[in-house]
Amino acid sequence: MFPDLPRLFARRAHLPEEGATVYRAAHLTETNGLFALDVAGSVGVLSLYGLLTGEQEKELAHACAEAGDFSGVYLKRRPVEAKHAANTQRDYLSPPDPLWGEATPEITALENGVPFLIRPGADLSIGLFTDARPARQWVRQATPASVLNTFAYTCGFGLNAALGGAQAVKNIDLSRKVLAWGQENYALSGLPAPDTDFLYGDVFEWLRRLHKRGEQYALVILDPPSFARSQAGTWRAEKDYARLAAQAAAVTAPGGQILALLNHAGVSPTAFERMFHRGMDNAHRSGRVVERLHPGEDYPQATHLKVHVWQLNG
């Protein structure tokens, strides 16, 4: 019923040696769309996209534990409607206790040698989206002077910018909880994390405010969810990304760059690029895509994530 998990682990055996102890051990393209399995140190995180009985869930968790030699395996149920039900069925979708083995509320794992605090049972999201690992590495190597990291989550992009030598990094998110988590990640790398660098609130409102102040950044990072609800209304990436691009362009310095990510299988790279162009036109800016990044090798044949590096003109 389940794929050859030891074979999938063997394909990724080199990743821990290269400084990655948080990564994807089995992607949907390798499991006929049934499940994905993520590794975080000694813990496994099993994401189910199809329906299984309780016994089948336990059987799969046990198979994952044996293949990965895990101390515990946590379960995330991800039906199509999960994005809408996450706030009302949280304990069902993301049980706080492991399905198999011992509980590990927190664990520190490495990505490209950088430590991150992972919380396997905290929510559907455990602290790091591993498909963006190459994009975070790009940020660290790009060494921009100043960075604005929007939809920051636990501030992985901002942290890599700071480690890469950026002189000023601002992280924006609508959740105080994840910003505080980001500050803990900074501390793991021995970096200062003053509250003034972690901006709580709506990204669109902050972009308006920063533009009004005349602030500009060498690199602006856009990593929004594909869908979200807030007091400001509903965000749908396929409908609203052009508006986001326009506001981001307004705070990007002449000759600066925008790193734009979109995790949406229903939007093609061409459509994504077209939306972004429309947004820049609305901001009276121009630019072009100079690099296209992809998920890491632990996401074989993945097409859901689009990552474009835009170079803006003066």
VMD Tcl script that draws the C-alpha trace (Angstrom):
set ca {
  {0.00 0.00 0.00}
  {2.81 2.40 0.87}
  {5.93 3.21 -1.20}
  {9.40 1.91 -0.45}
  {10.28 4.43 2.27}
  {13.83 3.13 2.93}
  {14.62 3.73 -0.75}
  {13.31 7.32 -0.52}
  {15.42 7.95 2.58}
  {18.47 6.54 0.83}
  {18.04 9.11 -1.96}
  {18.39 11.87 0.61}
  {21.08 10.33 2.80}
  {23.56 13.03 1.78}
  {21.41 15.94 3.00}
  {22.31 15.70 6.73}
  {25.98 15.54 5.72}
  {25.44 18.81 3.84}
  {23.96 20.57 6.87}
  {20.25 19.80 6.42}
  {18.52 17.91 9.22}
  {15.11 19.34 8.32}
  {13.98 18.25 4.85}
  {11.35 16.31 2.91}
  {11.87 12.54 2.96}
  {8.90 11.65 0.74}
  {7.13 14.07 -1.58}
  {3.63 13.72 -3.02}
  {5.06 12.91 -6.45}
  {6.65 9.82 -4.86}
  {3.57 8.61 -2.95}
  {0.85 8.91 -5.63}
  {-0.41 12.03 -3.90}
  {-1.35 10.24 -0.69}
  {1.12 11.71 1.77}
  {4.31 13.67 2.35}
  {6.87 12.99 5.05}
  {9.14 15.65 6.54}
  {12.15 15.09 8.77}
  {13.05 17.41 11.63}
  {16.03 15.92 13.41}
  {14.83 12.79 15.18}
  {11.15 13.52 14.49}
  {8.96 12.70 11.51}
  {6.01 14.82 10.37}
  {3.49 12.93 8.26}
  {1.09 15.00 6.13}
  {-1.93 13.11 4.79}
  {-3.67 14.33 1.63}
  {-5.96 11.32 1.27}
  {-8.37 9.56 3.59}
  {-7.12 6.63 5.66}
  {-8.71 4.75 8.51}
  {-7.29 5.21 11.98}
  {-5.51 1.86 11.73}
  {-4.05 2.75 8.35}
  {-2.79 6.05 9.75}
  {-1.03 4.21 12.57}
  {0.38 1.63 10.16}
  {1.81 4.35 7.95}
  {3.23 6.26 10.93}
  {4.95 3.08 12.13}
  {6.42 2.47 8.66}
  {7.74 6.05 8.62}
  {9.24 5.64 12.08}
  {11.07 2.48 11.08}
  {12.39 3.95 7.83}
  {13.55 7.17 9.46}
  {14.53 5.77 12.85}
  {12.33 8.44 14.43}
  {11.66 8.91 18.12}
  {8.17 10.11 17.25}
  {5.89 10.78 14.29}
  {3.39 13.65 14.21}
  {0.34 13.73 11.94}
  {-1.06 16.56 9.82}
  {-4.31 15.91 7.99}
  {-4.48 18.07 4.88}
  {-7.75 17.60 3.00}
  {-8.50 20.10 0.23}
  {-10.62 22.16 2.59}
  {-7.92 22.26 5.32}
  {-6.96 25.86 4.56}
  {-10.53 26.91 5.35}
  {-10.99 24.61 8.36}
  {-7.64 25.18 10.07}
  {-9.06 27.53 12.68}
  {-12.16 25.45 13.52}
  {-10.75 21.91 13.42}
  {-7.20 22.57 14.56}
  {-6.84 19.58 16.90}
  {-8.18 17.18 14.27}
  {-6.03 18.51 11.44}
  {-2.91 18.93 13.58}
  {-3.06 16.77 16.73}
  {-0.69 18.21 19.34}
  {0.54 14.75 20.40}
  {2.47 12.32 18.17}
  {0.61 9.52 16.42}
  {3.55 7.25 17.14}
  {6.38 7.40 19.68}
  {7.39 9.97 22.24}
  {6.43 13.64 22.31}
  {8.97 16.25 21.24}
  {7.34 19.67 21.57}
  {10.45 21.47 20.26}
  {13.54 20.43 18.40}
  {16.40 22.37 16.81}
  {17.19 21.28 13.27}
  {19.57 22.59 10.61}
  {18.98 24.00 7.15}
  {22.16 24.75 5.19}
  {23.90 24.64 8.56}
  {21.57 27.28 10.06}
  {19.67 26.21 13.21}
  {15.89 26.60 13.33}
  {13.43 25.89 16.11}
  {10.85 23.35 14.93}
  {7.60 22.65 16.80}
  {6.17 19.44 15.30}
  {2.84 19.50 17.09}
  {2.20 23.23 17.16}
  {0.11 23.63 14.01}
  {-0.17 22.53 10.40}
  {3.02 24.54 9.84}
  {5.93 23.40 11.99}
  {8.26 26.40 11.68}
  {9.91 26.07 8.27}
  {8.71 25.46 4.72}
  {11.48 23.25 3.42}
  {10.62 23.69 -0.27}
  {11.99 27.24 -0.02}
  {15.43 26.10 1.16}
  {17.16 27.05 -2.14}
  {15.50 30.48 -2.02}
  {16.75 31.12 1.51}
  {20.23 30.06 0.44}
  {20.01 32.50 -2.46}
  {19.15 35.33 -0.05}
  {22.13 34.51 2.14}
  {24.48 34.53 -0.85}
  {22.99 37.66 -2.46}
  {24.27 39.88 0.41}
  {21.85 42.80 -0.10}
  {22.50 45.87 2.01}
  {18.92 46.24 3.22}
  {16.05 43.74 3.24}
  {12.31 43.88 3.79}
  {10.95 40.40 4.52}
  {7.15 40.32 4.23}
  {4.86 37.50 5.36}
  {7.91 36.61 7.41}
  {6.49 33.65 9.37}
  {9.41 32.51 11.57}
  {11.79 34.84 9.72}
  {13.89 32.29 7.85}
  {14.52 34.68 4.97}
  {15.35 37.58 7.26}
  {17.70 35.42 9.29}
  {19.57 34.29 6.18}
  {19.82 37.89 4.99}
  {21.34 38.90 8.33}
  {23.75 35.95 8.23}
  {24.71 37.00 4.71}
  {25.77 40.43 5.94}
  {22.71 42.62 5.33}
  {23.08 45.81 7.34}
  {19.33 46.28 7.92}
  {16.59 43.63 7.92}
  {12.91 44.17 8.72}
  {10.49 41.23 9.16}
  {6.72 41.79 8.84}
  {3.96 39.37 9.84}
  {0.38 39.50 11.07}
  {1.16 37.11 13.95}
  {3.07 38.21 17.03}
  {3.54 34.53 17.87}
  {5.53 33.68 14.75}
  {7.56 36.90 14.97}
  {8.58 35.93 18.51}
  {9.46 32.51 17.12}
  {11.59 34.27 14.53}
  {13.43 36.15 17.26}
  {14.20 32.80 18.88}
  {15.64 31.62 15.57}
  {17.85 34.72 15.43}
  {19.08 33.94 18.95}
  {20.05 30.40 17.92}
  {22.49 31.95 15.44}
  {23.74 34.49 17.98}
  {22.21 37.45 16.14}
  {20.61 40.47 17.83}
  {16.85 40.58 17.40}
  {15.50 43.96 18.55}
  {11.72 44.34 18.50}
  {12.08 47.24 16.05}
  {13.19 44.77 13.36}
  {10.07 42.61 13.79}
  {7.01 44.50 12.60}
  {3.63 43.20 13.66}
  {0.62 43.91 11.47}
  {-0.95 43.68 8.03}
  {1.67 43.57 5.27}
  {-0.28 45.84 2.92}
  {-0.70 48.45 5.64}
  {2.99 48.29 6.48}
  {3.96 48.64 2.82}
  {1.80 51.76 2.57}
  {3.33 53.15 5.74}
  {6.92 52.48 4.67}
  {6.29 54.01 1.25}
  {4.83 57.10 2.87}
  {7.98 57.40 5.00}
  {10.10 57.19 1.85}
  {11.84 53.99 2.92}
  {13.39 51.81 0.22}
  {15.16 48.47 0.33}
  {17.75 46.74 -1.82}
  {15.75 43.49 -1.59}
  {12.07 42.96 -0.87}
  {10.91 39.40 -0.19}
  {7.32 38.37 -0.91}
  {6.23 34.98 0.41}
  {2.46 35.24 0.90}
  {0.06 32.36 1.47}
  {-2.02 31.30 -1.50}
  {-5.17 31.98 0.56}
  {-5.81 33.79 3.84}
  {-8.53 35.58 5.78}
  {-7.97 38.53 8.10}
  {-9.83 41.55 9.41}
  {-8.72 43.36 6.27}
  {-10.55 40.81 4.10}
  {-9.75 37.74 2.03}
  {-6.47 37.29 0.20}
  {-6.29 35.09 -2.89}
  {-2.92 35.03 -4.56}
  {-4.27 34.45 -8.06}
  {-6.39 37.60 -7.72}
  {-4.34 39.87 -5.46}
  {-0.65 39.27 -6.23}
  {-0.50 42.13 -8.74}
  {-1.57 44.55 -6.00}
  {1.12 43.16 -3.72}
  {3.73 43.50 -6.47}
  {2.81 47.14 -6.99}
  {3.24 47.99 -3.31}
  {6.50 46.04 -3.11}
  {7.89 47.85 -6.14}
  {7.10 51.17 -4.47}
  {9.52 50.39 -1.61}
  {12.25 48.79 -3.72}
  {15.29 50.97 -4.32}
  {16.33 51.87 -7.88}
  {18.22 48.89 -9.25}
  {16.98 46.77 -6.34}
  {15.47 43.30 -6.42}
  {12.26 41.56 -5.42}
  {12.24 37.89 -4.51}
  {8.69 36.75 -5.27}
  {7.39 33.36 -4.17}
  {4.04 31.75 -4.92}
  {2.99 28.36 -3.56}
  {-0.01 27.69 -5.79}
  {-0.18 24.71 -8.12}
  {-3.04 26.32 -10.05}
  {-0.97 29.31 -11.22}
  {1.59 28.69 -13.96}
  {5.01 30.41 -13.98}
  {3.89 32.38 -17.04}
  {0.70 33.56 -15.34}
  {2.67 34.47 -12.23}
  {5.10 36.55 -14.25}
  {2.22 38.26 -16.03}
  {0.57 39.19 -12.72}
  {3.81 40.63 -11.43}
  {4.36 42.70 -14.57}
  {0.87 44.13 -14.17}
  {1.64 45.15 -10.62}
  {4.88 46.86 -11.54}
  {3.15 48.71 -14.37}
  {0.64 50.01 -11.82}
  {3.56 51.23 -9.68}
  {5.20 52.86 -12.73}
  {8.23 50.61 -12.33}
  {9.85 48.23 -14.77}
  {12.04 45.19 -14.45}
  {12.63 41.63 -15.52}
  {13.07 38.16 -14.09}
  {16.79 37.45 -13.79}
  {16.61 34.11 -12.01}
  {14.08 31.34 -11.43}
  {14.57 29.11 -8.40}
  {12.97 25.77 -7.65}
  {12.33 23.54 -4.64}
  {15.23 21.40 -3.51}
  {16.10 17.93 -4.74}
  {13.95 16.48 -1.95}
  {10.91 17.73 -3.91}
  {11.28 15.75 -7.17}
  {9.06 16.91 -10.06}
  {7.38 19.50 -7.81}
  {5.60 22.28 -9.70}
  {3.64 23.98 -6.90}
  {6.26 26.56 -5.89}
  {7.27 29.43 -8.17}
  {10.25 31.58 -7.13}
  {11.25 34.52 -9.32}
  {14.05 37.03 -8.73}
  {13.07 40.38 -10.27}
  {15.64 43.02 -11.09}
  {14.06 46.46 -11.11}
  {15.27 49.30 -13.25}
  {16.14 52.70 -11.84}
}
mol new
graphics top color blue
foreach p $ca { graphics top sphere $p radius 0.5 }
foreach p [lrange $ca 0 end-1] q [lrange $ca 1 end] { graphics top cylinder $p $q radius 0.2 }
display resetview
